[in-house]
């Protein structure tokens, strides 16, 4: 916890957009983020000692993430409706006699067939 606070404290002045990472945590109070930024800006950077109030605020902000699987935390629920079954008609192999064009036997026995 202390190393994450120190990392945030060091990176916040260099990268102002890092606040958006904390804002992306679900159910984070914007007022708590503002208070944490005020506390970081008020005191000179002393990475060796972390104020208890800063630690408590950071813990409150990140409490939903600590000790939890982040992949499961932001998992979106999937709802599958009861879909009707699809009936696929399989074509049975037909013989030449059952084919729509027939086997061609009528052409063999036609009166105009070549002999």
N, C-alpha and C positions, 0 to 999 in steps of 0.2 A: 504494500500500500504506500509506503513511504517513497519508494523509488518511482511509483507512478505520479505521485504528487510533485516530486522534484522534477521529473521529466516534463510535466505540464507547466510547472513554474518557469523552467528554463526555456521551453519552446514557445510559450505564449507571447512574449514580446517579439520574438523573431518571426513567428508565423501567426498572425492574427486570425487566420481562417481555421485554426485548430479548435476554436470554440464550436464550430459546426459539427465536429465529431461528437462532442458532448451533447449538443442539441439533438443529435440523431437518436439518442437513447430514449426509448419510450417512457412516457410519464415523467419527464424531467421538468422541473419548475424553472422557468426563465428567471424568476427572482433569485433563486439560489445560485444560478450561474452568474448573475450580475453581482451578487454579494461576494462570490469567490473571486471574480475579477477585481473587485474593489480591494479586497484584502491583499491580493497579489500586487496590485499597483501601489498600495499604501506603504508597504514595508520594502526596504531595500532587499535585493536578492541575496539571501543567505541560505544556500542549499544545505548547509550543515545542520541547521535546526529548523524543524517544521512546527509552526504554531498549531496548537490543539484545535483551535476553531477552524483553521484551514483544512486540517485533516478530517474533522467531523463533517464539514461541508462537502468535501470531495467524496467522502464515504457515503454521504446521503445521496449525492448525485449518481454515483456509480453502484449503488447497492443492488440494483437489479441485475448487474453483470457479474458481480463478484461471486465466485464459487459455482457458477452455472455454465452450462454448455451454451455458448452464444449461438451456435448453429441451430439448436433446438429452441432457443428463446425467441428468435425472430422467424420461426418456421410458420409458413402460411398453411392454414388448414385446407385440405382438399376434400371437397364434397363430390361424390360420384352418385349421380341419380340412378334409379333403377331403370336401366335401359332395356327395351324389348330385345329378345333374342333375334338374331338374324338367321333366317332360313335360307341356306344356299342350296339351290337345286343343282345337283351334280348331273352332268350329261353322261348317260350310259353309252358305252360304245355300241354303235348301231351296226347292224349287218348291212350289206349292200342291198338287200331286198327291202329293208325298212327305210332306206334313205328316201328323201322326197323325190329325187330324180330317178329312183328305182335302180335296178341292176342293169338295165339296158337290154333285158331279154326281149321286150316287145320290138325292138329294132332288129334283132336277129331274125325274128319270125315274121316281119312285115312283108307284104306281097311285093314291095318294091326293093327288097334287100338284094344286094348283089350276090350272085351265086358263083 
